[in-house]
Structures are given as structure tokens and as C-alpha cells.
Amino acid sequence: YVPSVFEQNIGLPDPLTMPRSGGNTFSLASSRQSVNASRESYQNISAAREEFKERTQPAYSYAVEAKAGFKLKEKLKLLTGIGYSESRSRSKSNFIVRQFWVKPRSNERFELSPSTFFMSTLNNDFSSDSVSVARTGDSFDTEYKYRHLTLPVGLQYEHDINKDWFVYASAGVAANFLLESSVTASNQEVQSISYTADDNDSPFRNVQFSGNGSVGVGKRISPNLTLALGPEVRHYFSTLMAEPDKAAAPQGRPYAIGMNMSLNYQLSNSRK
């Protein structure tokens, strides 16, 4: 069991490089009437970017795994099994993105569902006829959650301190299969979004590989039962986004830092 904090490592784009309708980068409107509105949206985009960078924090996450261990040598074990992880990150925002389309025949203007600035940049979705980034009256919380089924494999080495205590070091890799991802906002105006692995419009990667390492100390509770505790780091080998080159938001590889707690029962004869 690994309680941890998770950093999704996704940023927001520079407003000068953001796309707009027609595939061009963001720019102020040419007509005098819309210059002030466009300039305000540009300023809000800049403020939303800085706010996201400063106010997005790792949140409580955890992973639970059941493993079988096979002794390769007296102090070296091969571990493999199955697990579940739930990774979270949170941010606080004061801005809502509103996008509008105009129907070609009727010239009727309609609004898409309001979203957070974060969600709009994941799909490079600033392709509507007009975009408004507006400041809300009250700030709201946004939670980002990713649930994975994990298949881990790794090695663990143990060295005795005395009869009852030992130190350990472990390292391994895991295949992480996405079960669900969601972006949930506390503001009722903003649509909360959830994806499963079967959703074709999901911007997130269905399978990710990660590496982990842990060191710590253990105690033998009985001849066959041991308890181990130590810090653990997990780092993903790829970004959360399936196509990071197509996203307006800059992408990094996520990671988690936490505390590994494990209970081990030996089925074979106890150590002498």
C-alpha cells in the first residue's frame, strides 16, 4: 500500500502560441469594437496560466498491490502481481472558458458547455468562432483523477541488521491500464468531464509504463510474517496525454512520491 502525492506535470500554454479559429495563433481582433474584449480575454488567459502554475498542487493518492514473491537467491526476490492505483491533483481557479459557434445557415449563435482553461488546452480545442476567458466571482476547485489497473514486476533485496530487523531495497516496472480519468470542478457552471478506456474522444493514454524504487526497513513479527516501511518514488515513462504534440498545453512525465507499507507472509518453511 502506497499513500503518496501525485504530480500530473501538465502545464498551460503561453497565450501568444495558442491557436484560434482558422488555425492562427491568438491575436487581438482588428475591429475597434472588439479590441477591448479581445485584450481582456488575452489578459485573462495570461492570468489563468500563472494561476494554474502557482495553485496546482499534488493531492492525496494511493496504490494497492497484491504480489507473489519468488526467491532467486537467499536475499533476492522476484515480485509480481496485480494492483490498483488512484492518482489525484488539484488546482484552484478564477477563470471559465466560454466558446461559441455560429450556425452557417441561420447565423444563430450558440454556446458550448463552459469548461476550465485546462480542459480546453488538452484537446487544442480553441477552434470555435469565438472564445471568451472570463473571471468568475468566486474561485472554484478543480480535481484531476486517474484510476489505473497495474501489473507490476520487480526485484527486492534484503539485508539483515539483526535477528528481527532488516533493510530492503526494491526496484521495478509496471504496466498501467487506464480505467477512468476525470476533471471535476466545484463550480456548477463548469461541466465536469469523465472518460473511460473505451472513450474514443479521451485525450489520455490508455496504457502507460512506470518505474518505481523504494528503500526502507523491515521487522519480523513472526517466523513467517514481516512488516516493511520506506519511501517510494514512481515515475511514468510517458506523458498522460496520448498525443502530446497535438495538445496546446506543455506536457511532462508525471510522478508520485509516497510511503510504501507492506505486509509479507512466507508460505514456505520459515528462515532459521
C-alpha positions in Angstrom: 0.0 0.0 0.0 1.5 3.3 -1.1 -0.1 6.6 0.1 1.5 9.3 -1.9 1.2 12.7 -3.6 0.9 12.8 -7.4 2.2 15.4 -9.8 0.5 15.2 -13.2 3.1 17.5 -14.7 0.8 19.2 -17.2 1.2 23.0 -17.8 -0.8 25.6 -19.7 0.3 27.2 -23.0 1.7 30.7 -23.5 -1.2 32.8 -24.7 0.9 34.0 -27.6 1.2 30.5 -29.0 -2.5 29.5 -28.5 -4.4 28.6 -31.6 -7.6 30.4 -32.5 -10.3 30.0 -35.2 -8.7 29.3 -38.6 -5.6 27.8 -37.2 -3.8 31.0 -36.5 -2.2 32.0 -33.2 -4.1 34.1 -30.7 -4.2 37.7 -31.7 -6.3 40.8 -30.9 -9.3 41.5 -33.1 -8.9 44.1 -35.8 -12.2 45.9 -35.3 -12.2 48.8 -32.8 -15.3 47.5 -31.1 -13.8 44.1 -30.2 -10.3 45.2 -29.3 -11.0 45.8 -25.7 -12.9 42.4 -25.3 -10.1 40.6 -27.0 -7.4 42.3 -25.0 -9.3 41.4 -21.8 -9.6 37.7 -22.8 -5.8 37.8 -23.6 -5.1 39.2 -20.2 -7.3 36.6 -18.5 -5.6 33.8 -20.4 -2.2 35.1 -19.1 -3.6 35.4 -15.6 -5.2 31.9 -15.8 -1.9 30.4 -16.9 0.0 31.9 -14.0 -2.7 30.9 -11.6 -2.6 27.3 -12.8 1.1 27.1 -12.4 1.1 28.6 -8.9 -2.1 27.0 -7.5 -2.0 23.4 -8.9 -0.8 21.1 -6.1 -0.2 17.3 -5.8 -3.1 15.7 -4.0 -3.5 12.6 -1.9 -3.2 9.4 -4.0 -2.6 5.7 -3.3 -1.8 2.4 -4.8 -2.7 -1.1 -3.5 -0.9 -4.2 -4.8 -1.0 -7.9 -4.1 2.2 -9.7 -5.1 3.7 -13.1 -5.1 7.4 -13.4 -4.4 9.9 -16.0 -5.6 13.3 -16.4 -4.1 16.1 -16.1 -6.7 18.8 -16.1 -4.1 18.8 -16.1 -0.3 18.4 -12.3 -0.1 16.9 -11.6 -3.5 13.3 -12.0 -4.5 11.3 -11.6 -7.7 7.9 -9.9 -7.1 4.9 -9.8 -9.5 1.2 -9.5 -9.2 -1.7 -7.1 -9.8 -2.7 -3.7 -8.3 -4.9 -0.6 -8.4 -3.9 3.0 -8.3 -5.8 6.3 -7.9 -3.8 9.4 -8.7 -5.1 12.9 -8.0 -4.0 16.5 -8.4 -5.9 19.7 -7.5 -6.0 23.3 -8.5 -7.9 26.5 -7.7 -9.2 28.8 -10.4 -10.9 32.1 -11.0 -11.5 31.7 -14.8 -14.0 30.0 -17.0 -13.6 29.4 -20.8 -16.7 30.0 -22.9 -16.7 29.0 -26.6 -19.3 30.0 -29.2 -20.3 28.7 -32.6 -22.4 30.4 -35.3 -24.7 28.2 -37.4 -23.9 28.7 -41.1 -27.4 29.0 -42.5 -29.3 30.7 -39.7 -26.4 32.8 -38.4 -27.7 31.7 -34.9 -25.0 31.9 -32.2 -24.9 29.2 -29.6 -22.5 28.4 -26.7 -20.6 25.2 -26.0 -20.5 23.9 -22.4 -18.3 26.2 -20.3 -15.1 24.5 -19.2 -11.9 25.1 -17.3 -8.9 26.6 -19.2 -7.1 23.3 -18.5 -9.6 21.1 -20.4 -9.8 23.4 -23.4 -6.0 23.2 -23.9 -5.8 19.4 -23.7 -7.6 18.9 -27.0 -6.3 22.1 -28.7 -10.0 23.0 -28.7 -9.8 26.7 -29.4 -11.4 26.2 -32.8 -14.8 27.8 -32.3 -15.9 31.0 -33.9 -15.2 33.0 -30.7 -13.6 32.4 -27.3 -14.1 34.2 -24.1 -12.0 33.6 -21.0 -13.9 35.3 -18.1 -13.1 35.8 -14.5 -15.6 34.3 -12.1 -16.9 36.0 -8.9 -15.6 33.3 -6.6 -12.7 30.9 -7.1 -13.5 27.2 -7.5 -11.6 24.0 -7.0 -10.8 21.5 -9.8 -9.7 17.9 -9.2 -7.9 15.8 -11.7 -8.2 12.0 -11.1 -6.7 9.0 -12.9 -7.6 5.4 -12.0 -5.3 2.6 -13.3 -5.2 -1.2 -13.1 -1.5 -2.0 -12.6 0.6 -5.1 -13.4 3.9 -4.7 -11.5 7.1 -6.8 -11.7 10.3 -6.1 -9.7 13.2 -7.2 -7.6 13.7 -6.8 -3.8 16.9 -7.3 -1.9 17.0 -7.7 1.9 20.0 -7.4 4.3 19.8 -8.4 7.9 20.5 -5.9 10.7 19.9 -8.5 13.4 17.6 -11.4 14.1 14.4 -9.3 14.0 15.3 -6.3 11.7 16.4 -5.9 8.1 16.8 -3.3 5.5 15.5 -3.6 1.9 15.8 -2.0 -1.5 13.4 -2.7 -4.3 13.0 -1.6 -7.9 10.6 -2.5 -10.7 8.4 -1.5 -13.6 4.6 -1.7 -14.1 2.1 -1.6 -16.9 -0.7 0.8 -16.0 -4.1 0.4 -17.8 -6.3 3.4 -17.6 -9.8 2.6 -16.1 -11.1 6.1 -15.8 -9.9 9.7 -15.9 -11.9 12.8 -14.8 -11.7 16.5 -14.3 -14.3 17.7 -11.7 -15.0 21.3 -10.9 -16.8 22.6 -7.8 -18.4 25.4 -9.9 -21.8 24.3 -11.2 -21.4 26.4 -14.4 -18.4 24.3 -15.4 -19.1 20.9 -16.9 -17.3 18.0 -15.1 -15.8 15.5 -17.6 -15.1 11.8 -17.2 -13.6 9.3 -19.6 -13.2 5.6 -19.6 -10.7 3.5 -21.5 -13.4 2.9 -24.3 -14.0 6.6 -25.0 -12.5 7.5 -28.4 -12.6 11.2 -27.5 -10.4 10.8 -24.4 -7.2 12.8 -24.6 -5.5 10.5 -22.1 -3.2 7.5 -22.8 -4.8 4.1 -22.3 -1.6 2.3 -21.3 1.4 3.8 -19.5 4.6 2.2 -18.2 6.2 3.4 -15.0 9.2 2.6 -12.9 9.4 2.6 -9.1 12.1 2.4 -6.4 11.9 2.0 -2.7 14.3 1.6 0.3 13.3 1.1 3.9 13.4 -1.0 7.0 11.5 -4.2 8.0 10.7 -6.2 11.1 10.0 -9.9 11.5 6.8 -10.1 13.5 6.8 -14.0 13.5 8.9 -16.6 11.7 6.7 -16.3 8.6 5.4 -12.7 8.8 7.3 -9.4 8.2 6.3 -5.8 8.0 8.3 -3.3 5.9 8.1 0.5 5.6 10.0 3.0 3.5 9.7 5.9 1.0 8.9 5.1 -2.6 9.1 7.0 -5.9 7.1 6.2 -9.0 7.9 7.8 -12.3 6.0 7.4 -15.6 7.9 6.9 -18.8 5.5 8.9 -20.9 3.1 11.8 -20.6 -0.6 11.4 -19.5 -1.7 12.7 -22.9 -2.0 10.2 -25.8 -0.9 12.8 -28.3 1.2 15.4 -26.5 2.3 17.0 -29.8 -1.3 17.9 -30.6 -2.1 19.4 -27.2 -1.7 23.2 -26.7 -0.6 22.5 -23.1 3.1 21.7 -22.5 3.4 18.1 -21.3 5.8 16.5 -18.8 6.0 12.9 -17.4 4.0 12.5 -14.1 5.4 11.1 -10.9 4.4 10.2 -7.4 6.3 10.3 -4.1 4.9 8.4 -1.1 5.4 5.9 1.6 5.5 2.1 0.9 4.0 -0.1 3.6 3.9 -3.8 3.0 2.9 -6.9 4.9 4.6 -10.1 3.8 3.8 -13.7 4.6 6.2 -16.5 3.7 4.4 -19.7 2.6 7.5 -21.9 2.6 9.5 -23.0 5.6 10.5 -20.1 7.9 14.0 -18.8 8.0 16.4 -20.3 10.5 
